[in-house]
Amino acid sequence: MELYIKAGPDGTSVGDCPFAHFVRAVLRMKGLECTVIPCTQETKPVWLVQDCQGKMPCLRDGEERVTESSVIVKYLEDKYQTTKIECSDDIDVMMKVAPIFQSLAKFIKKIEFDEELERNLIEEIRILENHLQTSTGPYLCGATPSLSDLSLAPKLYHLETTLSNYYPETLEKVMQGKVKEYTELVLSLPAVRDTLYPREYVLKGWEQARS
Ligand SMILES: N[C@@H](CCC(=O)N[C@@H](CS)C(=O)NCC(=O)O)C(=O)O
């Protein structure tokens, strides 16, 4: 299998894509062999541009070509069932926490500090906090990590990195209680930790989005 993903600033290393990170964490947790191929606009293979609209992450598994991180992960879960990571609540939980990354993106992309966008982000984090308070274990779906954790962890990495750089006071406000404990826990999972890329790549990526 091969996974084509956004390259880092040097054009060859793993880039700052939280969606590609999700797929790589799933591959790692399932113990699947996969060659990761970071690409730039210039180095994307012709078939990827012509047949898959250039979308990355893109998984190539024999004749199969799959794009969209959630679709890739479903494909991997269905085809390689030896280690199942999905839990029955994953889809609902993923929908519940998805607005965190959207709120973060809006907040960070705006060059000037915007109080309302900060409030929206804090509100989404409060929903995560409440969810964790009632979860039956330290993870989103209970005692063991599942797909929703592997999806959220890369986004929390972006949150921690961008807020500590642009808005450290906002970081203080959101990184409290269960959310703080949970962030430390999921970022230290081997599947997540061993597939990380440098924080400076994250900042470079957002700097471009801000300009
Ligand atoms: N909804 C898509 C989002 C993927 C996405 O936004 N990928 C970006 C980086 S985070 C990318 O690869 N950009 C480089 C490119 O398209 O050439 C998914 O979940 O797979």
The ligand as an SDF file (V2000), in Angstrom:
LIG
                    3D

 20 19  0  0  0  0  0  0  0  0999 V2000
  -11.4930   16.3830    3.8890 N   0  0  0  0  0  0  0  0  0  0  0  0
  -10.1720   15.9610    3.4820 C   0  0  0  0  0  0  0  0  0  0  0  0
   -9.1930   17.0920    3.8000 C   0  0  0  0  0  0  0  0  0  0  0  0
   -7.7970   16.8180    3.2770 C   0  0  0  0  0  0  0  0  0  0  0  0
   -6.9340   18.0760    3.2270 C   0  0  0  0  0  0  0  0  0  0  0  0
   -7.3750   19.1790    3.5650 O   0  0  0  0  0  0  0  0  0  0  0  0
   -5.6610   17.8830    2.7830 N   0  0  0  0  0  0  0  0  0  0  0  0
   -4.7320   18.9830    2.6240 C   0  0  0  0  0  0  0  0  0  0  0  0
   -3.7960   19.2070    3.8080 C   0  0  0  0  0  0  0  0  0  0  0  0
   -4.5500   19.1800    5.3780 S   0  0  0  0  0  0  0  0  0  0  0  0
   -3.7710   18.6640    1.4860 C   0  0  0  0  0  0  0  0  0  0  0  0
   -3.3330   17.5480    1.3230 O   0  0  0  0  0  0  0  0  0  0  0  0
   -3.3760   19.6980    0.7490 N   0  0  0  0  0  0  0  0  0  0  0  0
   -2.3670   19.5960   -0.2780 C   0  0  0  0  0  0  0  0  0  0  0  0
   -2.9530   19.3300   -1.6190 C   0  0  0  0  0  0  0  0  0  0  0  0
   -4.1680   19.1490   -1.7350 O   0  0  0  0  0  0  0  0  0  0  0  0
   -2.2020   19.3240   -2.5740 O   0  0  0  0  0  0  0  0  0  0  0  0
   -9.8110   14.6690    4.2050 C   0  0  0  0  0  0  0  0  0  0  0  0
  -10.3320   14.4390    5.3120 O   0  0  0  0  0  0  0  0  0  0  0  0
   -9.0460   13.8700    3.6600 O   0  0  0  0  0  0  0  0  0  0  0  0
  1  2  1  0
  2  3  1  0
  2 18  1  0
  3  4  1  0
  4  5  1  0
  5  6  2  0
  5  7  1  0
  7  8  1  0
  8  9  1  0
  8 11  1  0
  9 10  1  0
 11 12  2  0
 11 13  1  0
 13 14  1  0
 14 15  1  0
 15 16  2  0
 15 17  1  0
 18 19  2  0
 18 20  1  0
M  END
$$$$
